[in-house]
Amino acid sequence: MQVYTHLDCLRKYNGEGHPEKKERLVSILDSIKQIKDIKINFKEAPLAEMAVISLVHPKKHMEKIFSNIPKKGLIGVEKEPFADTMLCSHSKNAILRSCGAGIAAADDLMSKNERSFCAVRPPGHHAETVKAMGFCFINNIAVTTRYLQSKYKVNKVAIIDFDVHHGNGTQEIFYNNETVVYASSHEFPLFPGTGSEEETGVGNIFNATLKAGIKGKDFIKIFEHKILNPIDKFKPEIILISAGFDCHYRDPLANINLESEDFYEITKKIVELANVHCDGRVISFLEGGYDLIALSQSIKEHLKALKL
């Protein structure tokens, strides 16, 4: 098991009181280091190269984002009322490391069949082709998908997103791409407002909408039926996970009531599916999760199942 991360990901600052803060990653890394029964190899995430990023995001779009990075202070990239996707002086390397983690993990997966967890920030699944939003600038999991298809000629990729918020960016990028299945379970309605079950792409988009207050047992039933079953029929060659832990009952930004142990069951079912169709090939990417205790507990459960 490999964990890709970098100190640059801790340097990005979003302002006092912002939920997407460096302490999230500190909590996760401290928790991972406490795991004794899994051998974990920490690796430094490289800087993603523009040639790879541009498989998803046009170069001019990225250059515009980077040109707005301030020498000091903060600049938001969105208009009100959602002006919370912030740039600070340390943003560029954090953004590039977060994307580079997935690219390096893809190389390891294809050369050594080693699973990886990308413990990075900023997250990525809200970033659309030419729109940064929801704390996200580069859609890390989408770039990794395109990279796998471009360099390694992987044809069928499944992206499973169990963040409590719908990954509007990932859906937008692959909405008309029959070689990529995007399957998301998320509270609905909730930010960003997308992700209804009527949004189906070219038969490759599967949204499982969740009502506020749902608990683990019912969550897993829906997850099996609306997320895992379509992917089982798709028979992917690789499964990538957008792993958000904000479905936890402690999370302040949503209203789903999962326990930490539920993330073990969810991840275990994904790994079992990967073992059937993909020779066990899985990469997981950190997305949301904003309570430090929930993150600390849930990440242990996720990695224990990811190791199976």
Steps between C-alpha positions, in 0.01 A plus 500: 500500500632839399397843622588795279517841667722808526576783741389746231146376554519628858610848394182597320294737716134584439439748779399491864204271564504342154399131519760389242804554722843343541394336827286260297811355338703511822228295672496246218877458483531467878228237498663302218830495690321333792395200288717208610363200312548639146835579343461850357758665280480879496606658171537862394250617242674653197393820327256421221611617157282725289508254210317246717267751667395621155356157425206641700548873562609736217839659554357853476250423775772378735728792415219740588454334840871508575535861381247603767704355787579788740840570650324541833149475631213310337310524172174314431443356153120486522222755513271532800334320671756220463822702518686242706743351245806694600848565363792583728870546429565126550211379284681405180721225640218362715274479195770338286602251773139396553469418131849349480418252775242326282731493199782340700253257657383402152857420394545283811170326440584412142863400560475326839125459558536694827193671641537857620313755705560862400498699824495843341328836501347691330240241396383469141158358420317834470745638241342507154688521170528880512360585844663488843248474785415324826859527634623323181727624218619189312279192482766262626309178440397607149859584403615161630225331298603675179866425574428128542308496174760705313825341622392145582210459255262407780158500340241461776537699823244519779498793741314446826429812704366461854559860607182647647503768228444415136813514285358734240842550343571134444152449358535799264837384371384146417131560433519387138785250534384140486847370598467651850226423750445758772291379794428731792309463826423838658253690714240667279414782491832643615789699353573514208140425401582251225476123510134413453433142397370629165853610408623189316743618232525239224400228743828542690387725787339347809387731779365363826325780687486473878250657738626686804527281809565168327714255701761242403283193441264678261788689339679176414185347350461797267874502425493134396191539283562835330880524497663158512252308284539727195879488534489122525318497164748750352798272588764772544872446458581740787296653781581845635341627820407856592516439874319768694428431866235769548218243509614446861244600761751741656556700182386864524419555131242226441233282658583134432556277802772248418728362771875472448470121463260542208787624287668162545193323360462743212866473403503121544215465251684717248819295541307175457361631173849605390630153580238352267545731202825698533763268644447702818615828343379793711618853577326713763500881515416714802210734432286644782457438871512791742487361853848410624392216727283345229787527252748344740275202568357452151831507316625204703192302402539600136864396478446171682240404240705643213778259599280189468 
